[in-house]
Amino acid sequence: MTGEGLAVVTGASSGIGEALARRLAESDRDLILVARTGHRLARLAEELAKANGIEAGILVADLETPEGREAVFAETEGAGKAVELLVNAAGFGLNGPEVELPLDRVLGMLQLNVVATAELTHRFLVGMRARRAGAILNVASTAAFLPMPYFAAYAASKAFVLSFSHALHEEAKQDGVTVTCLCPGYTKTNFHSVAGMRGAEATPFPEMTPDAVAKIGLEALRKKKAYVVTHPLDRAWIASGCLVPRWVPVKLAAAIFSRTRLPK
Ligand SMILES: NC(=O)c1ccc[n+]([C@@H]2O[C@H](COP(=O)([O-])OP(=O)(O)OC[C@H]3O[C@@H](n4cnc5c(N)ncnc54)[C@H](OP(=O)(O)O)[C@@H]3O)[C@@H](O)[C@H]2O)c1
Protein backbone atom coordinates (compact mmCIF):
# COMPACT_ATOMS: atom_id res chain seq x y z
CA MET A 1 0.00 0.00 0.00
CA THR A 2 1.37 3.40 -0.98
CA GLY A 3 -1.35 5.94 -0.24
CA GLU A 4 -3.56 7.23 2.58
CA GLY A 5 -5.45 4.00 3.24
CA LEU A 6 -7.60 1.81 1.09
CA ALA A 7 -10.94 2.90 -0.34
CA VAL A 8 -13.41 0.62 -2.13
CA VAL A 9 -15.60 2.49 -4.62
CA THR A 10 -18.57 0.74 -6.24
CA GLY A 11 -20.02 2.13 -9.44
CA ALA A 12 -16.57 3.48 -10.31
CA SER A 13 -16.81 2.79 -14.04
CA SER A 14 -18.79 5.99 -14.70
CA GLY A 15 -20.58 9.05 -13.38
CA ILE A 16 -20.57 9.93 -9.70
CA GLY A 17 -18.61 6.83 -8.61
CA GLU A 18 -15.88 7.59 -11.15
CA ALA A 19 -15.75 11.24 -10.03
CA LEU A 20 -15.44 10.16 -6.38
CA ALA A 21 -12.65 7.74 -7.32
CA ARG A 22 -10.80 10.51 -9.16
CA ARG A 23 -10.96 12.86 -6.18
CA LEU A 24 -9.94 10.11 -3.74
CA ALA A 25 -6.94 9.24 -5.90
CA GLU A 26 -5.91 12.92 -5.91
CA SER A 27 -6.01 12.86 -2.12
CA ASP A 28 -3.61 9.90 -2.12
CA ARG A 29 -6.04 7.05 -1.42
CA ASP A 30 -5.28 3.58 -2.67
CA LEU A 31 -8.34 2.30 -4.49
CA ILE A 32 -10.27 -0.79 -5.42
CA LEU A 33 -12.71 0.10 -8.19
CA VAL A 34 -15.84 -2.05 -8.52
CA ALA A 35 -18.39 -2.36 -11.35
CA ARG A 36 -19.31 -4.80 -14.15
CA THR A 37 -17.50 -3.10 -17.05
CA GLY A 38 -13.92 -4.34 -16.65
CA HIS A 39 -12.27 -2.42 -19.47
CA ARG A 40 -13.51 0.94 -18.14
CA LEU A 41 -12.33 0.09 -14.63
CA ALA A 42 -8.93 -1.08 -15.91
CA ARG A 43 -8.42 2.11 -17.93
CA LEU A 44 -9.37 4.31 -14.99
CA ALA A 45 -7.22 2.36 -12.51
CA GLU A 46 -4.18 2.66 -14.76
CA GLU A 47 -4.73 6.38 -15.28
CA LEU A 48 -5.24 7.13 -11.58
CA ALA A 49 -2.27 5.03 -10.44
CA LYS A 50 0.04 6.72 -12.93
CA ALA A 51 -1.18 10.27 -12.28
CA ASN A 52 -1.28 10.08 -8.47
CA GLY A 53 1.31 7.46 -7.48
CA ILE A 54 -1.32 5.35 -5.72
CA GLU A 55 -2.21 1.68 -6.02
CA ALA A 56 -5.46 1.12 -7.88
CA GLY A 57 -6.95 -2.33 -8.32
CA ILE A 58 -10.16 -3.40 -9.99
CA LEU A 59 -12.86 -5.89 -9.15
CA VAL A 60 -15.36 -6.84 -11.82
CA ALA A 61 -18.53 -7.81 -9.98
CA ASP A 62 -22.28 -7.76 -10.54
CA LEU A 63 -23.59 -6.41 -7.24
CA GLU A 64 -27.12 -7.50 -8.06
CA THR A 65 -25.92 -11.02 -7.21
CA PRO A 66 -24.94 -12.50 -3.82
CA GLU A 67 -21.71 -13.80 -5.43
CA GLY A 68 -20.74 -10.34 -6.66
CA ARG A 69 -21.34 -8.78 -3.25
CA GLU A 70 -19.46 -11.58 -1.48
CA ALA A 71 -16.47 -11.13 -3.84
CA VAL A 72 -16.05 -7.47 -2.86
CA PHE A 73 -15.62 -8.44 0.77
CA ALA A 74 -13.64 -11.65 0.14
CA GLU A 75 -11.06 -9.90 -2.05
CA THR A 76 -10.50 -7.03 0.38
CA GLU A 77 -11.06 -7.55 4.12
CA GLY A 78 -11.27 -11.30 3.54
CA ALA A 79 -7.79 -11.18 1.96
CA GLY A 80 -6.33 -9.17 4.84
CA LYS A 81 -6.68 -5.71 3.23
CA ALA A 82 -8.23 -3.34 5.76
CA VAL A 83 -10.69 -0.99 4.07
CA GLU A 84 -10.74 2.53 5.55
CA LEU A 85 -13.41 3.95 3.26
CA LEU A 86 -16.33 2.26 1.50
CA VAL A 87 -18.22 4.22 -1.15
CA ASN A 88 -21.49 2.68 -2.32
CA ALA A 89 -22.18 4.57 -5.54
CA ALA A 90 -23.37 1.74 -7.81
CA GLY A 91 -27.06 2.14 -8.57
CA PHE A 92 -29.63 2.78 -11.24
CA GLY A 93 -33.18 3.98 -11.69
CA LEU A 94 -36.20 3.03 -13.80
CA ASN A 95 -38.64 5.71 -14.96
CA GLY A 96 -42.19 4.78 -15.94
CA PRO A 97 -45.45 3.39 -14.57
CA GLU A 98 -44.54 0.58 -12.18
CA VAL A 99 -46.79 -1.96 -13.93
CA GLU A 100 -45.11 -1.31 -17.27
CA LEU A 101 -41.54 -1.81 -16.02
CA PRO A 102 -39.96 -5.26 -16.50
CA LEU A 103 -40.25 -6.94 -13.09
CA ASP A 104 -36.80 -8.55 -13.35
CA ARG A 105 -35.21 -5.08 -13.80
CA VAL A 106 -37.17 -3.69 -10.84
CA LEU A 107 -35.98 -6.57 -8.64
CA GLY A 108 -32.42 -6.20 -9.95
CA MET A 109 -32.54 -2.49 -9.09
CA LEU A 110 -33.65 -3.29 -5.54
CA GLN A 111 -30.87 -5.89 -5.23
CA LEU A 112 -28.33 -3.25 -6.25
CA ASN A 113 -29.65 -0.06 -4.68
CA VAL A 114 -30.93 -1.62 -1.44
CA VAL A 115 -29.42 -5.06 -0.80
CA ALA A 116 -25.89 -4.35 -2.07
CA THR A 117 -25.72 -1.06 -0.15
CA ALA A 118 -27.02 -2.70 3.04
CA GLU A 119 -24.86 -5.81 2.72
CA LEU A 120 -21.58 -4.06 1.94
CA THR A 121 -22.22 -1.43 4.61
CA HIS A 122 -22.92 -4.13 7.20
CA ARG A 123 -19.97 -6.34 6.26
CA PHE A 124 -17.40 -3.51 6.19
CA LEU A 125 -18.73 -1.84 9.34
CA VAL A 126 -17.76 -4.90 11.37
CA GLY A 127 -14.03 -4.45 10.69
CA MET A 128 -14.23 -0.67 10.97
CA ARG A 129 -15.85 -0.98 14.39
CA ALA A 130 -13.19 -3.42 15.56
CA ARG A 131 -10.47 -0.98 14.44
CA ARG A 132 -12.44 2.02 15.75
CA ALA A 133 -11.74 3.79 12.44
CA GLY A 134 -13.26 4.06 9.02
CA ALA A 135 -15.89 5.76 6.93
CA ILE A 136 -18.76 4.88 4.61
CA LEU A 137 -20.28 7.15 1.97
CA ASN A 138 -23.61 5.88 0.62
CA VAL A 139 -25.08 7.54 -2.47
CA ALA A 140 -28.85 8.03 -2.19
CA SER A 141 -30.67 10.80 -4.09
CA THR A 142 -33.02 13.73 -3.62
CA ALA A 143 -35.62 11.10 -4.62
CA ALA A 144 -35.08 9.67 -1.11
CA PHE A 145 -37.15 12.49 0.40
CA LEU A 146 -40.45 11.92 -1.39
CA PRO A 147 -42.64 9.16 -2.85
CA MET A 148 -42.22 9.64 -6.60
CA PRO A 149 -44.91 8.33 -8.93
CA TYR A 150 -43.38 6.99 -12.20
CA PHE A 151 -40.12 6.54 -10.27
CA ALA A 152 -41.76 4.65 -7.44
CA ALA A 153 -39.42 1.73 -6.73
CA TYR A 154 -36.31 3.84 -7.36
CA ALA A 155 -37.39 6.60 -4.96
CA ALA A 156 -38.35 3.99 -2.35
CA SER A 157 -34.96 2.30 -2.75
CA LYS A 158 -33.20 5.60 -2.12
CA ALA A 159 -35.47 6.34 0.87
CA PHE A 160 -34.09 3.09 2.30
CA VAL A 161 -30.50 4.17 1.66
CA LEU A 162 -31.04 7.56 3.35
CA SER A 163 -32.92 6.14 6.34
CA PHE A 164 -30.45 3.26 6.84
CA SER A 165 -27.40 5.51 6.49
CA HIS A 166 -28.73 8.25 8.78
CA ALA A 167 -29.58 5.70 11.48
CA LEU A 168 -26.16 4.05 11.17
CA HIS A 169 -24.50 7.48 11.31
CA GLU A 170 -25.72 7.71 14.92
CA GLU A 171 -24.78 4.13 15.80
CA ALA A 172 -21.37 4.10 14.13
CA LYS A 173 -20.09 7.37 15.58
CA GLN A 174 -20.02 5.67 18.98
CA ASP A 175 -17.43 3.34 17.41
CA GLY A 176 -15.27 6.02 15.76
CA VAL A 177 -16.75 5.33 12.31
CA THR A 178 -18.46 7.90 10.05
CA VAL A 179 -21.45 7.05 7.86
CA THR A 180 -22.55 9.82 5.51
CA CYS A 181 -25.30 9.79 2.89
CA LEU A 182 -24.82 11.78 -0.32
CA CYS A 183 -28.10 12.95 -1.89
CA PRO A 184 -27.55 14.37 -5.37
CA GLY A 185 -30.26 15.78 -7.58
CA TYR A 186 -30.00 15.68 -11.38
CA THR A 187 -26.38 14.95 -12.27
CA LYS A 188 -24.98 14.70 -15.78
CA THR A 189 -24.13 10.97 -16.03
CA ASN A 190 -25.38 7.83 -17.81
CA PHE A 191 -28.11 7.54 -15.15
CA HIS A 192 -30.90 9.00 -17.29
CA SER A 193 -30.31 6.90 -20.38
CA VAL A 194 -30.15 3.76 -18.18
CA ALA A 195 -33.38 4.85 -16.45
CA GLY A 196 -35.10 5.42 -19.81
CA MET A 197 -35.68 9.09 -19.14
CA ARG A 198 -34.94 12.52 -20.50
CA GLY A 199 -32.25 14.71 -18.91
CA ALA A 200 -32.67 17.67 -16.56
CA GLU A 201 -33.86 19.92 -19.42
CA ALA A 202 -37.20 18.07 -19.22
CA THR A 203 -37.69 19.03 -15.55
CA PRO A 204 -37.55 22.15 -13.35
CA PHE A 205 -34.61 20.71 -11.40
CA PRO A 206 -31.04 22.09 -11.51
CA GLU A 207 -28.29 19.90 -12.94
CA MET A 208 -24.77 19.38 -11.57
CA THR A 209 -21.59 17.75 -12.82
CA PRO A 210 -20.49 14.47 -11.23
CA ASP A 211 -17.28 16.16 -10.06
CA ALA A 212 -19.19 18.92 -8.23
CA VAL A 213 -21.34 16.24 -6.56
CA ALA A 214 -18.26 14.20 -5.59
CA LYS A 215 -16.57 17.27 -4.09
CA ILE A 216 -19.59 18.06 -1.90
CA GLY A 217 -19.97 14.42 -0.86
CA LEU A 218 -16.35 14.08 0.26
CA GLU A 219 -16.50 17.41 2.07
CA ALA A 220 -19.63 16.23 3.96
CA LEU A 221 -17.82 13.01 4.86
CA ARG A 222 -14.80 14.96 6.10
CA LYS A 223 -17.12 17.08 8.25
CA LYS A 224 -18.78 13.87 9.53
CA LYS A 225 -22.25 14.97 8.38
CA ALA A 226 -25.15 12.51 8.45
CA TYR A 227 -26.25 13.50 4.95
CA VAL A 228 -25.91 16.20 2.36
CA VAL A 229 -28.22 17.40 -0.43
CA THR A 230 -25.90 18.73 -3.09
CA HIS A 231 -27.78 21.66 -4.69
CA PRO A 232 -29.31 24.63 -2.79
CA LEU A 233 -32.46 24.60 -4.97
CA ASP A 234 -32.99 20.93 -4.17
CA ARG A 235 -32.54 21.73 -0.46
CA ALA A 236 -35.20 24.43 -0.90
CA TRP A 237 -37.86 22.17 -2.50
CA ILE A 238 -37.19 19.45 0.05
CA ALA A 239 -37.63 21.95 2.91
CA SER A 240 -40.73 23.55 1.41
CA GLY A 241 -42.24 20.10 0.79
CA CYS A 242 -42.36 19.66 4.58
CA LEU A 243 -44.55 22.78 4.97
CA VAL A 244 -47.49 21.54 2.89
CA PRO A 245 -49.59 18.34 3.03
CA ARG A 246 -47.58 15.39 1.69
CA TRP A 247 -49.97 14.80 -1.24
CA VAL A 248 -48.97 18.17 -2.76
CA PRO A 249 -45.34 17.36 -3.63
CA VAL A 250 -46.32 13.79 -4.53
CA LYS A 251 -48.79 15.10 -7.13
CA LEU A 252 -46.14 17.53 -8.41
CA ALA A 253 -43.65 14.65 -8.74
CA ALA A 254 -46.30 12.67 -10.65
CA ALA A 255 -46.80 15.58 -13.05
CA ILE A 256 -43.05 15.86 -13.66
CA PHE A 257 -41.98 12.20 -13.88
CA SER A 258 -44.95 11.06 -15.98
CA ARG A 259 -43.45 13.24 -18.73
CA THR A 260 -39.74 12.42 -18.43
CA ARG A 261 -39.93 8.87 -19.78
CA LEU A 262 -38.23 8.46 -23.16
CA PRO A 263 -40.48 7.02 -25.88
CA LYS A 264 -39.62 3.36 -26.58
N1 LIG B 1 -27.23 11.02 -12.12
C1 LIG B 1 -28.19 11.44 -11.34
O1 LIG B 1 -28.98 12.34 -11.71
C2 LIG B 1 -28.34 10.85 -9.96
C3 LIG B 1 -29.13 11.56 -9.05
C4 LIG B 1 -29.28 11.07 -7.76
C5 LIG B 1 -28.64 9.89 -7.40
N2 LIG B 1 -27.88 9.22 -8.31
C6 LIG B 1 -27.24 7.97 -7.86
O2 LIG B 1 -25.86 8.07 -8.07
C7 LIG B 1 -25.31 6.76 -8.18
C8 LIG B 1 -24.38 6.72 -9.37
O3 LIG B 1 -25.15 6.88 -10.56
P1 LIG B 1 -24.61 7.77 -11.77
O4 LIG B 1 -25.48 8.94 -11.87
O5 LIG B 1 -23.15 7.98 -11.63
O6 LIG B 1 -24.98 6.82 -12.99
P2 LIG B 1 -24.05 5.98 -13.98
O7 LIG B 1 -23.12 6.87 -14.68
O8 LIG B 1 -25.00 5.14 -14.78
O9 LIG B 1 -23.21 5.04 -13.00
C9 LIG B 1 -23.77 3.90 -12.39
C10 LIG B 1 -22.63 3.02 -11.90
O10 LIG B 1 -23.21 1.85 -11.27
C11 LIG B 1 -22.59 0.69 -11.82
N3 LIG B 1 -23.51 -0.44 -11.82
C12 LIG B 1 -24.73 -0.52 -12.40
N4 LIG B 1 -25.26 -1.75 -12.23
C13 LIG B 1 -24.33 -2.46 -11.52
C14 LIG B 1 -24.28 -3.79 -11.05
N5 LIG B 1 -25.29 -4.66 -11.26
N6 LIG B 1 -23.18 -4.21 -10.35
C15 LIG B 1 -22.16 -3.34 -10.15
N7 LIG B 1 -22.15 -2.07 -10.57
C16 LIG B 1 -23.21 -1.64 -11.26
C17 LIG B 1 -22.24 1.10 -13.26
O11 LIG B 1 -21.19 0.32 -13.78
P3 LIG B 1 -21.34 -0.94 -14.78
O12 LIG B 1 -22.47 -0.63 -15.70
O13 LIG B 1 -20.00 -1.00 -15.40
O14 LIG B 1 -21.60 -2.10 -13.87
C18 LIG B 1 -21.75 2.53 -13.03
O15 LIG B 1 -20.41 2.50 -12.62
C19 LIG B 1 -26.50 5.81 -8.28
O16 LIG B 1 -26.69 5.18 -7.03
C20 LIG B 1 -27.66 6.72 -8.60
O17 LIG B 1 -28.88 6.21 -8.12
C21 LIG B 1 -27.72 9.67 -9.57
The ligand as an SDF file (V2000), in Angstrom:
LIG
                    3D

 48 52  0  0  0  0  0  0  0  0999 V2000
  -27.2320   11.0200  -12.1210 N   0  0  0  0  0  0  0  0  0  0  0  0
  -28.1930   11.4380  -11.3430 C   0  0  0  0  0  0  0  0  0  0  0  0
  -28.9830   12.3400  -11.7080 O   0  0  0  0  0  0  0  0  0  0  0  0
  -28.3390   10.8540   -9.9560 C   0  0  0  0  0  0  0  0  0  0  0  0
  -29.1270   11.5620   -9.0450 C   0  0  0  0  0  0  0  0  0  0  0  0
  -29.2770   11.0670   -7.7560 C   0  0  0  0  0  0  0  0  0  0  0  0
  -28.6380    9.8890   -7.3960 C   0  0  0  0  0  0  0  0  0  0  0  0
  -27.8830    9.2180   -8.3090 N   0  0  0  0  0  0  0  0  0  0  0  0
  -27.2440    7.9730   -7.8610 C   0  0  0  0  0  0  0  0  0  0  0  0
  -25.8630    8.0710   -8.0690 O   0  0  0  0  0  0  0  0  0  0  0  0
  -25.3080    6.7590   -8.1810 C   0  0  0  0  0  0  0  0  0  0  0  0
  -24.3800    6.7200   -9.3660 C   0  0  0  0  0  0  0  0  0  0  0  0
  -25.1540    6.8820  -10.5560 O   0  0  0  0  0  0  0  0  0  0  0  0
  -24.6130    7.7710  -11.7650 P   0  0  0  0  0  0  0  0  0  0  0  0
  -25.4840    8.9380  -11.8730 O   0  0  0  0  0  0  0  0  0  0  0  0
  -23.1530    7.9750  -11.6350 O   0  0  0  0  0  0  0  0  0  0  0  0
  -24.9790    6.8180  -12.9910 O   0  0  0  0  0  0  0  0  0  0  0  0
  -24.0510    5.9780  -13.9770 P   0  0  0  0  0  0  0  0  0  0  0  0
  -23.1240    6.8710  -14.6800 O   0  0  0  0  0  0  0  0  0  0  0  0
  -25.0040    5.1440  -14.7770 O   0  0  0  0  0  0  0  0  0  0  0  0
  -23.2080    5.0410  -13.0020 O   0  0  0  0  0  0  0  0  0  0  0  0
  -23.7650    3.9040  -12.3890 C   0  0  0  0  0  0  0  0  0  0  0  0
  -22.6350    3.0200  -11.8970 C   0  0  0  0  0  0  0  0  0  0  0  0
  -23.2100    1.8540  -11.2650 O   0  0  0  0  0  0  0  0  0  0  0  0
  -22.5870    0.6850  -11.8230 C   0  0  0  0  0  0  0  0  0  0  0  0
  -23.5050   -0.4440  -11.8200 N   0  0  0  0  0  0  0  0  0  0  0  0
  -24.7310   -0.5160  -12.4010 C   0  0  0  0  0  0  0  0  0  0  0  0
  -25.2550   -1.7460  -12.2340 N   0  0  0  0  0  0  0  0  0  0  0  0
  -24.3290   -2.4610  -11.5250 C   0  0  0  0  0  0  0  0  0  0  0  0
  -24.2820   -3.7850  -11.0450 C   0  0  0  0  0  0  0  0  0  0  0  0
  -25.2930   -4.6590  -11.2580 N   0  0  0  0  0  0  0  0  0  0  0  0
  -23.1840   -4.2070  -10.3500 N   0  0  0  0  0  0  0  0  0  0  0  0
  -22.1570   -3.3450  -10.1510 C   0  0  0  0  0  0  0  0  0  0  0  0
  -22.1510   -2.0740  -10.5670 N   0  0  0  0  0  0  0  0  0  0  0  0
  -23.2140   -1.6450  -11.2570 C   0  0  0  0  0  0  0  0  0  0  0  0
  -22.2400    1.0990  -13.2580 C   0  0  0  0  0  0  0  0  0  0  0  0
  -21.1900    0.3220  -13.7830 O   0  0  0  0  0  0  0  0  0  0  0  0
  -21.3430   -0.9360  -14.7760 P   0  0  0  0  0  0  0  0  0  0  0  0
  -22.4690   -0.6300  -15.6980 O   0  0  0  0  0  0  0  0  0  0  0  0
  -19.9950   -0.9980  -15.3960 O   0  0  0  0  0  0  0  0  0  0  0  0
  -21.6020   -2.0980  -13.8750 O   0  0  0  0  0  0  0  0  0  0  0  0
  -21.7460    2.5270  -13.0330 C   0  0  0  0  0  0  0  0  0  0  0  0
  -20.4060    2.5030  -12.6220 O   0  0  0  0  0  0  0  0  0  0  0  0
  -26.5010    5.8110   -8.2760 C   0  0  0  0  0  0  0  0  0  0  0  0
  -26.6860    5.1770   -7.0260 O   0  0  0  0  0  0  0  0  0  0  0  0
  -27.6610    6.7230   -8.6010 C   0  0  0  0  0  0  0  0  0  0  0  0
  -28.8770    6.2080   -8.1240 O   0  0  0  0  0  0  0  0  0  0  0  0
  -27.7220    9.6730   -9.5750 C   0  0  0  0  0  0  0  0  0  0  0  0
  1  2  1  0
  2  3  2  0
  2  4  1  0
  4  5  1  0
  4 48  2  0
  5  6  2  0
  6  7  1  0
  7  8  2  0
  8  9  1  0
  8 48  1  0
  9 10  1  0
  9 46  1  0
 10 11  1  0
 11 12  1  0
 11 44  1  0
 12 13  1  0
 13 14  1  0
 14 15  2  0
 14 16  1  0
 14 17  1  0
 17 18  1  0
 18 19  2  0
 18 20  1  0
 18 21  1  0
 21 22  1  0
 22 23  1  0
 23 24  1  0
 23 42  1  0
 24 25  1  0
 25 26  1  0
 25 36  1  0
 26 27  1  0
 26 35  1  0
 27 28  2  0
 28 29  1  0
 29 30  1  0
 29 35  2  0
 30 31  1  0
 30 32  2  0
 32 33  1  0
 33 34  2  0
 34 35  1  0
 36 37  1  0
 36 42  1  0
 37 38  1  0
 38 39  2  0
 38 40  1  0
 38 41  1  0
 42 43  1  0
 44 45  1  0
 44 46  1  0
 46 47  1  0
M  CHG  2   8   1  16  -1
M  END
$$$$
